[in-house]
């Protein structure tokens, strides 16, 4: 008699444990795409001038590296 009373409790406990073990599906997020979208929004928002100045500085750094590499090749041809 006691075994029959304990059976529904065991079944309910098993169902609860199985439900707790499932993980919710996480949405797939592309971090690179989100970062690019945020940067584009900031270019046109309150910090637009700051972000545009940063873009120009990065471009200038690349130009300086290119000029230095060309001058190095001209100074020391292999």
N, C-alpha and C positions, 0 to 999 in steps of 0.2 A: 504494500500500500504506500509506503513512504517512497519507494522507488518511482512509482507512477506520479507522485506529487513533485518529485525533484526533476523529472524529465522535462516539463515545460520551462522550468527555471534554467536548466542547462541549455536548452535550445535558445532561449531568449538571450542568455549571456553569450552564446556563440555568435548569434546574429549581431549583437552589439560590438563584439570584438572584431568581427569581419568588417563592419561598417567603419570602425575607427581606423582600420589599417589602410583604407584606400586613400590615396593622395588626390587632391584636386588637380585637374589639368591646368598647368600654367600657360598663359597666353604666350605665343611666340612673339618675341620682340627683337627687332634688329637694332642693336645698339648703335651701330655706325649710321644707320638711316635716321634714327631718332636724334643723334648728335648733329647731323647735317641739317635737319629740319629746325632744330633749336637755334643753331648758328644763323640760319637764314632769317628766322623770326627776329633774332636780336639785331641783325643788320638794319632792320626797318623799325625797330622799337626805340625805347628810351636810350639805349646804349649804342645806337647806330653809329654815331661818330667815332666812338671808342673802338668798336669792332672793325670799322672800315680802316681806321688808323693802324690797327694791329695787322690787318690783311696787307696793307701797304708796306709795313715794316718787314713782314715775312717775305714779301716779294722782293724787297730791296736786299734782304740778306741773301736770297738766292742769286740775285744779279751780282752781288759782290763776290760770292763764291765762284761764279762762272768767270768773272773778270780776273780773279786771282789765279784760277786754273789756267786761263789763256796766257797770262803774263808769265806764269811759271814755265809753261811749255816754250814760250818765246825766249826766255832767259836761259833755259837749259835744255836744248833740243837733244833728243836721244839718238 
